[in-house]
Amino acid sequence: MIVDLKTGGSLPVHREDLRFYALVETLRIGVPPRLLASYYLDQAHFVPEAVTEDTLMAAAARLSDGVGRLVGLLYGDRTPSRIPGPPCRWCPAFDTCDEGKAHRAQFDDSD
């Protein structure tokens, strides 16, 4: 069983992250974990998911897609793009990124 402790709200990417962890664990020891779960500390909410072959195949496909994108960026077949979103606040380029600043300003103004 793999449990990922989270602060804040639930996001779809949390489930995808857990599936990746299950894939890594399966490759590491040769046996998949039986269960994955996110535990949201602020809400004391447990969100379990059984690990199936489809779960691992989806994680492998997502990983393969990500590696393909990275290779395209590194070897010039793909142009980088900026897609503003919630992760902007942690981006090391945030201070020089107009798109990221504009996106964050939408939320900062409403506080």
VMD Tcl script that builds the backbone (N, CA, C; Angstrom):
set m [mol new atoms 333]
animate dup $m
set s [atomselect $m all]
$s set {name element resname resid chain x y z} {
  {N N MET 1 A 0.837 -1.168 0.000}
  {CA C MET 1 A 0.000 0.000 0.000}
  {C C MET 1 A 0.890 1.242 0.000}
  {N N ILE 2 A 0.511 2.204 -0.831}
  {CA C ILE 2 A 1.200 3.490 -0.874}
  {C C ILE 2 A 0.190 4.564 -0.494}
  {N N VAL 3 A 0.532 5.358 0.503}
  {CA C VAL 3 A -0.326 6.461 0.939}
  {C C VAL 3 A 0.452 7.760 0.757}
  {N N ASP 4 A -0.165 8.699 0.059}
  {CA C ASP 4 A 0.430 10.015 -0.154}
  {C C ASP 4 A -0.319 11.013 0.721}
  {N N LEU 5 A 0.377 11.601 1.673}
  {CA C LEU 5 A -0.236 12.576 2.575}
  {C C LEU 5 A -0.250 13.932 1.889}
  {N N LYS 6 A -1.438 14.560 1.859}
  {CA C LYS 6 A -1.611 15.815 1.136}
  {C C LYS 6 A -2.154 16.896 2.052}
  {N N THR 7 A -1.716 18.121 1.793}
  {CA C THR 7 A -2.342 19.284 2.413}
  {C C THR 7 A -3.121 19.980 1.313}
  {N N GLY 8 A -4.129 20.727 1.677}
  {CA C GLY 8 A -4.925 21.418 0.668}
  {C C GLY 8 A -5.969 20.506 0.062}
  {N N GLY 9 A -6.510 20.940 -1.066}
  {CA C GLY 9 A -7.617 20.233 -1.702}
  {C C GLY 9 A -7.173 19.139 -2.651}
  {N N SER 10 A -8.150 18.355 -3.057}
  {CA C SER 10 A -7.934 17.246 -3.972}
  {C C SER 10 A -7.808 17.760 -5.407}
  {N N LEU 11 A -6.832 17.222 -6.131}
  {CA C LEU 11 A -6.647 17.544 -7.547}
  {C C LEU 11 A -6.521 16.239 -8.328}
  {N N PRO 12 A -7.007 16.196 -9.577}
  {CA C PRO 12 A -6.896 14.975 -10.380}
  {C C PRO 12 A -5.451 14.488 -10.540}
  {N N VAL 13 A -4.500 15.411 -10.561}
  {CA C VAL 13 A -3.099 15.018 -10.740}
  {C C VAL 13 A -2.590 14.186 -9.561}
  {N N HIS 14 A -3.207 14.310 -8.397}
  {CA C HIS 14 A -2.786 13.513 -7.239}
  {C C HIS 14 A -2.938 12.021 -7.533}
  {N N ARG 15 A -4.034 11.653 -8.168}
  {CA C ARG 15 A -4.258 10.243 -8.515}
  {C C ARG 15 A -3.221 9.780 -9.538}
  {N N GLU 16 A -2.922 10.643 -10.503}
  {CA C GLU 16 A -1.912 10.296 -11.512}
  {C C GLU 16 A -0.536 10.126 -10.875}
  {N N ASP 17 A -0.219 10.980 -9.912}
  {CA C ASP 17 A 1.057 10.847 -9.196}
  {C C ASP 17 A 1.140 9.497 -8.491}
  {N N LEU 18 A 0.060 9.107 -7.822}
  {CA C LEU 18 A 0.051 7.819 -7.119}
  {C C LEU 18 A 0.231 6.648 -8.083}
  {N N ARG 19 A -0.377 6.746 -9.239}
  {CA C ARG 19 A -0.224 5.682 -10.230}
  {C C ARG 19 A 1.231 5.571 -10.681}
  {N N PHE 20 A 1.894 6.715 -10.814}
  {CA C PHE 20 A 3.321 6.701 -11.156}
  {C C PHE 20 A 4.122 6.030 -10.047}
  {N N TYR 21 A 3.822 6.355 -8.798}
  {CA C TYR 21 A 4.516 5.730 -7.667}
  {C C TYR 21 A 4.318 4.213 -7.696}
  {N N ALA 22 A 3.112 3.775 -8.046}
  {CA C ALA 22 A 2.834 2.336 -8.125}
  {C C ALA 22 A 3.665 1.687 -9.227}
  {N N LEU 23 A 3.798 2.372 -10.358}
  {CA C LEU 23 A 4.615 1.847 -11.453}
  {C C LEU 23 A 6.075 1.714 -11.021}
  {N N VAL 24 A 6.604 2.739 -10.380}
  {CA C VAL 24 A 7.994 2.701 -9.910}
  {C C VAL 24 A 8.188 1.568 -8.902}
  {N N GLU 25 A 7.258 1.433 -7.977}
  {CA C GLU 25 A 7.356 0.368 -6.968}
  {C C GLU 25 A 7.290 -1.010 -7.621}
  {N N THR 26 A 6.444 -1.160 -8.631}
  {CA C THR 26 A 6.332 -2.431 -9.343}
  {C C THR 26 A 7.641 -2.767 -10.049}
  {N N LEU 27 A 8.245 -1.771 -10.688}
  {CA C LEU 27 A 9.525 -2.000 -11.362}
  {C C LEU 27 A 10.642 -2.275 -10.359}
  {N N ARG 28 A 10.558 -1.644 -9.196}
  {CA C ARG 28 A 11.605 -1.788 -8.176}
  {C C ARG 28 A 11.607 -3.170 -7.537}
  {N N ILE 29 A 10.422 -3.657 -7.144}
  {CA C ILE 29 A 10.392 -4.934 -6.422}
  {C C ILE 29 A 9.714 -6.065 -7.188}
  {N N GLY 30 A 9.114 -5.743 -8.337}
  {CA C GLY 30 A 8.515 -6.784 -9.158}
  {C C GLY 30 A 7.082 -7.132 -8.820}
  {N N VAL 31 A 6.525 -6.491 -7.812}
  {CA C VAL 31 A 5.143 -6.755 -7.402}
  {C C VAL 31 A 4.451 -5.408 -7.178}
  {N N PRO 32 A 3.283 -5.216 -7.780}
  {CA C PRO 32 A 2.601 -3.935 -7.567}
  {C C PRO 32 A 1.995 -3.845 -6.170}
  {N N PRO 33 A 1.869 -2.637 -5.644}
  {CA C PRO 33 A 1.154 -2.487 -4.373}
  {C C PRO 33 A -0.318 -2.837 -4.584}
  {N N ARG 34 A -0.978 -3.299 -3.548}
  {CA C ARG 34 A -2.392 -3.654 -3.671}
  {C C ARG 34 A -3.296 -2.437 -3.753}
  {N N LEU 35 A -2.875 -1.367 -3.070}
  {CA C LEU 35 A -3.754 -0.210 -2.935}
  {C C LEU 35 A -2.932 1.068 -2.946}
  {N N LEU 36 A -3.536 2.100 -3.511}
  {CA C LEU 36 A -2.984 3.453 -3.474}
  {C C LEU 36 A -3.984 4.321 -2.741}
  {N N ALA 37 A -3.506 5.363 -2.089}
  {CA C ALA 37 A -4.445 6.271 -1.428}
  {C C ALA 37 A -3.815 7.638 -1.234}
  {N N SER 38 A -4.644 8.643 -1.411}
  {CA C SER 38 A -4.289 9.997 -0.994}
  {C C SER 38 A -5.018 10.230 0.316}
  {N N TYR 39 A -4.316 10.811 1.265}
  {CA C TYR 39 A -4.945 11.177 2.534}
  {C C TYR 39 A -4.792 12.683 2.691}
  {N N TYR 40 A -5.937 13.366 2.712}
  {CA C TYR 40 A -5.964 14.821 2.806}
  {C C TYR 40 A -6.034 15.208 4.274}
  {N N LEU 41 A -4.913 15.690 4.771}
  {CA C LEU 41 A -4.760 15.966 6.198}
  {C C LEU 41 A -5.757 16.997 6.704}
  {N N ASP 42 A -5.981 18.060 5.939}
  {CA C ASP 42 A -6.875 19.132 6.386}
  {C C ASP 42 A -8.321 18.662 6.552}
  {N N GLN 43 A -8.729 17.694 5.725}
  {CA C GLN 43 A -10.106 17.200 5.783}
  {C C GLN 43 A -10.233 15.836 6.456}
  {N N ALA 44 A -9.112 15.224 6.801}
  {CA C ALA 44 A -9.104 13.854 7.324}
  {C C ALA 44 A -9.872 12.933 6.377}
  {N N HIS 45 A -9.553 13.065 5.074}
  {CA C HIS 45 A -10.276 12.334 4.025}
  {C C HIS 45 A -9.314 11.380 3.315}
  {N N PHE 46 A -9.701 10.106 3.248}
  {CA C PHE 46 A -8.907 9.034 2.669}
  {C C PHE 46 A -9.514 8.657 1.323}
  {N N VAL 47 A -8.728 8.719 0.231}
  {CA C VAL 47 A -9.230 8.395 -1.110}
  {C C VAL 47 A -8.424 7.215 -1.659}
  {N N PRO 48 A -8.979 5.995 -1.555}
  {CA C PRO 48 A -8.247 4.807 -2.007}
  {C C PRO 48 A -8.496 4.489 -3.483}
  {N N GLU 49 A -7.564 3.746 -4.070}
  {CA C GLU 49 A -7.722 3.234 -5.431}
  {C C GLU 49 A -6.990 1.899 -5.515}
  {N N ALA 50 A -7.679 0.877 -6.003}
  {CA C ALA 50 A -7.044 -0.426 -6.201}
  {C C ALA 50 A -6.071 -0.342 -7.374}
  {N N VAL 51 A -4.989 -1.082 -7.287}
  {CA C VAL 51 A -4.008 -1.123 -8.372}
  {C C VAL 51 A -4.349 -2.299 -9.274}
  {N N THR 52 A -4.558 -1.994 -10.546}
  {CA C THR 52 A -4.854 -3.024 -11.543}
  {C C THR 52 A -3.813 -2.942 -12.657}
  {N N GLU 53 A -3.873 -3.895 -13.550}
  {CA C GLU 53 A -2.987 -3.839 -14.715}
  {C C GLU 53 A -3.256 -2.567 -15.518}
  {N N ASP 54 A -4.533 -2.191 -15.648}
  {CA C ASP 54 A -4.879 -0.960 -16.367}
  {C C ASP 54 A -4.286 0.278 -15.694}
  {N N THR 55 A -4.259 0.283 -14.356}
  {CA C THR 55 A -3.660 1.393 -13.612}
  {C C THR 55 A -2.193 1.540 -13.993}
  {N N LEU 56 A -1.484 0.432 -14.009}
  {CA C LEU 56 A -0.056 0.458 -14.331}
  {C C LEU 56 A 0.187 0.801 -15.800}
  {N N MET 57 A -0.668 0.319 -16.684}
  {CA C MET 57 A -0.530 0.642 -18.105}
  {C C MET 57 A -0.780 2.127 -18.350}
  {N N ALA 58 A -1.749 2.704 -17.652}
  {CA C ALA 58 A -2.020 4.138 -17.784}
  {C C ALA 58 A -0.826 4.953 -17.293}
  {N N ALA 59 A -0.224 4.525 -16.198}
  {CA C ALA 59 A 0.957 5.222 -15.674}
  {C C ALA 59 A 2.125 5.107 -16.647}
  {N N ALA 60 A 2.298 3.938 -17.234}
  {CA C ALA 60 A 3.383 3.746 -18.202}
  {C C ALA 60 A 3.155 4.609 -19.444}
  {N N ALA 61 A 1.917 4.708 -19.898}
  {CA C ALA 61 A 1.605 5.543 -21.063}
  {C C ALA 61 A 1.860 7.017 -20.761}
  {N N ARG 62 A 1.476 7.458 -19.573}
  {CA C ARG 62 A 1.712 8.853 -19.174}
  {C C ARG 62 A 3.216 9.133 -19.084}
  {N N LEU 63 A 3.964 8.203 -18.514}
  {CA C LEU 63 A 5.414 8.350 -18.413}
  {C C LEU 63 A 6.046 8.402 -19.803}
  {N N SER 64 A 5.637 7.515 -20.677}
  {CA C SER 64 A 6.166 7.476 -22.036}
  {C C SER 64 A 5.878 8.784 -22.773}
  {N N ASP 65 A 4.677 9.309 -22.609}
  {CA C ASP 65 A 4.313 10.581 -23.230}
  {C C ASP 65 A 5.203 11.712 -22.707}
  {N N GLY 66 A 5.412 11.733 -21.399}
  {CA C GLY 66 A 6.259 12.767 -20.803}
  {C C GLY 66 A 7.699 12.684 -21.282}
  {N N VAL 67 A 8.225 11.474 -21.374}
  {CA C VAL 67 A 9.593 11.291 -21.869}
  {C C VAL 67 A 9.677 11.737 -23.328}
  {N N GLY 68 A 8.668 11.403 -24.116}
  {CA C GLY 68 A 8.643 11.826 -25.521}
  {C C GLY 68 A 8.642 13.341 -25.658}
  {N N ARG 69 A 7.871 14.013 -24.818}
  {CA C ARG 69 A 7.841 15.481 -24.848}
  {C C ARG 69 A 9.195 16.062 -24.453}
  {N N LEU 70 A 9.801 15.496 -23.434}
  {CA C LEU 70 A 11.102 15.980 -22.976}
  {C C LEU 70 A 12.171 15.794 -24.050}
  {N N VAL 71 A 12.179 14.647 -24.691}
  {CA C VAL 71 A 13.143 14.393 -25.767}
  {C C VAL 71 A 12.926 15.394 -26.901}
  {N N GLY 72 A 11.666 15.661 -27.242}
  {CA C GLY 72 A 11.365 16.645 -28.279}
  {C C GLY 72 A 11.877 18.028 -27.925}
  {N N LEU 73 A 11.755 18.398 -26.668}
  {CA C LEU 73 A 12.269 19.701 -26.219}
  {C C LEU 73 A 13.793 19.748 -26.244}
  {N N LEU 74 A 14.415 18.670 -25.794}
  {CA C LEU 74 A 15.877 18.646 -25.715}
  {C C LEU 74 A 16.556 18.616 -27.081}
  {N N TYR 75 A 15.918 17.973 -28.051}
  {CA C TYR 75 A 16.551 17.804 -29.353}
  {C C TYR 75 A 15.909 18.644 -30.447}
  {N N GLY 76 A 15.127 19.647 -30.066}
  {CA C GLY 76 A 14.651 20.648 -31.000}
  {C C GLY 76 A 13.467 20.303 -31.869}
  {N N ASP 77 A 12.846 19.160 -31.682}
  {CA C ASP 77 A 11.671 18.818 -32.478}
  {C C ASP 77 A 10.416 19.507 -31.950}
  {N N ARG 78 A 10.507 20.080 -30.782}
  {CA C ARG 78 A 9.338 20.650 -30.114}
  {C C ARG 78 A 9.727 22.000 -29.515}
  {N N THR 79 A 8.822 22.954 -29.633}
  {CA C THR 79 A 9.052 24.282 -29.072}
  {C C THR 79 A 8.421 24.343 -27.687}
  {N N PRO 80 A 9.154 24.849 -26.702}
  {CA C PRO 80 A 8.557 24.953 -25.363}
  {C C PRO 80 A 7.408 25.960 -25.356}
  {N N SER 81 A 6.423 25.696 -24.524}
  {CA C SER 81 A 5.307 26.629 -24.370}
  {C C SER 81 A 5.057 26.832 -22.889}
  {N N ARG 82 A 4.474 27.973 -22.582}
  {CA C ARG 82 A 4.139 28.272 -21.189}
  {C C ARG 82 A 2.641 28.096 -21.021}
  {N N ILE 83 A 2.277 27.265 -20.076}
  {CA C ILE 83 A 0.869 27.006 -19.791}
  {C C ILE 83 A 0.631 27.387 -18.339}
  {N N PRO 84 A 0.083 28.583 -18.103}
  {CA C PRO 84 A -0.104 29.012 -16.716}
  {C C PRO 84 A -1.133 28.158 -15.988}
  {N N GLY 85 A -0.891 27.950 -14.708}
  {CA C GLY 85 A -1.801 27.174 -13.879}
  {C C GLY 85 A -1.365 27.235 -12.429}
  {N N PRO 86 A -2.017 26.460 -11.569}
  {CA C PRO 86 A -1.683 26.474 -10.142}
  {C C PRO 86 A -0.202 26.223 -9.829}
  {N N PRO 87 A 0.518 25.377 -10.593}
  {CA C PRO 87 A 1.933 25.161 -10.264}
  {C C PRO 87 A 2.830 26.380 -10.481}
  {N N CYS 88 A 2.315 27.439 -11.114}
  {CA C CYS 88 A 3.149 28.629 -11.356}
  {C C CYS 88 A 3.807 29.130 -10.075}
  {N N ARG 89 A 3.110 29.028 -8.970}
  {CA C ARG 89 A 3.655 29.582 -7.720}
  {C C ARG 89 A 4.960 28.911 -7.294}
  {N N TRP 90 A 5.228 27.692 -7.780}
  {CA C TRP 90 A 6.451 26.982 -7.410}
  {C C TRP 90 A 7.511 27.015 -8.514}
  {N N CYS 91 A 7.190 27.592 -9.645}
  {CA C CYS 91 A 8.098 27.571 -10.796}
  {C C CYS 91 A 9.313 28.462 -10.552}
  {N N PRO 92 A 10.514 27.945 -10.833}
  {CA C PRO 92 A 11.712 28.768 -10.641}
  {C C PRO 92 A 11.779 29.950 -11.609}
  {N N ALA 93 A 11.015 29.921 -12.703}
  {CA C ALA 93 A 11.012 31.018 -13.674}
  {C C ALA 93 A 9.911 32.040 -13.399}
  {N N PHE 94 A 9.180 31.874 -12.314}
  {CA C PHE 94 A 8.014 32.729 -12.044}
  {C C PHE 94 A 8.350 34.216 -12.071}
  {N N ASP 95 A 9.461 34.609 -11.491}
  {CA C ASP 95 A 9.807 36.032 -11.396}
  {C C ASP 95 A 9.993 36.699 -12.758}
  {N N THR 96 A 10.286 35.920 -13.784}
  {CA C THR 96 A 10.496 36.482 -15.118}
  {C C THR 96 A 9.431 36.039 -16.118}
  {N N CYS 97 A 8.351 35.451 -15.646}
  {CA C CYS 97 A 7.314 34.897 -16.526}
  {C C CYS 97 A 6.051 35.758 -16.478}
  {N N ASP 98 A 5.798 36.495 -17.547}
  {CA C ASP 98 A 4.616 37.360 -17.588}
  {C C ASP 98 A 3.317 36.556 -17.543}
  {N N GLU 99 A 3.286 35.404 -18.230}
  {CA C GLU 99 A 2.079 34.576 -18.233}
  {C C GLU 99 A 1.756 34.072 -16.830}
  {N N GLY 100 A 2.784 33.607 -16.131}
  {CA C GLY 100 A 2.586 33.098 -14.772}
  {C C GLY 100 A 2.145 34.185 -13.815}
  {N N LYS 101 A 2.758 35.363 -13.931}
  {CA C LYS 101 A 2.381 36.481 -13.058}
  {C C LYS 101 A 0.938 36.909 -13.305}
  {N N ALA 102 A 0.540 36.982 -14.581}
  {CA C ALA 102 A -0.837 37.371 -14.908}
  {C C ALA 102 A -1.827 36.348 -14.359}
  {N N HIS 103 A -1.481 35.084 -14.481}
  {CA C HIS 103 A -2.359 34.026 -13.967}
  {C C HIS 103 A -2.513 34.130 -12.450}
  {N N ARG 104 A -1.400 34.268 -11.748}
  {CA C ARG 104 A -1.456 34.372 -10.279}
  {C C ARG 104 A -2.187 35.632 -9.837}
  {N N ALA 105 A -2.054 36.725 -10.587}
  {CA C ALA 105 A -2.714 37.984 -10.228}
  {C C ALA 105 A -4.233 37.824 -10.212}
  {N N GLN 106 A -4.766 36.945 -11.055}
  {CA C GLN 106 A -6.216 36.698 -11.069}
  {C C GLN 106 A -6.686 36.201 -9.707}
  {N N PHE 107 A -5.868 35.407 -9.054}
  {CA C PHE 107 A -6.242 34.841 -7.765}
  {C C PHE 107 A -5.871 35.764 -6.616}
  {N N ASP 108 A -4.744 36.448 -6.747}
  {CA C ASP 108 A -4.295 37.350 -5.688}
  {C C ASP 108 A -5.232 38.533 -5.524}
  {N N ASP 109 A -5.814 39.035 -6.642}
  {CA C ASP 109 A -6.727 40.175 -6.575}
  {C C ASP 109 A -8.031 39.829 -5.884}
  {N N SER 110 A -8.436 38.558 -5.956}
  {CA C SER 110 A -9.729 38.162 -5.383}
  {C C SER 110 A -9.650 37.859 -3.896}
  {N N ASP 111 A -8.447 37.831 -3.320}
  {CA C ASP 111 A -8.298 37.513 -1.893}
  {C C ASP 111 A -8.720 38.660 -1.014}
}
mol reanalyze $m
mol bondsrecalc $m
mol representation Tube
mol addrep $m
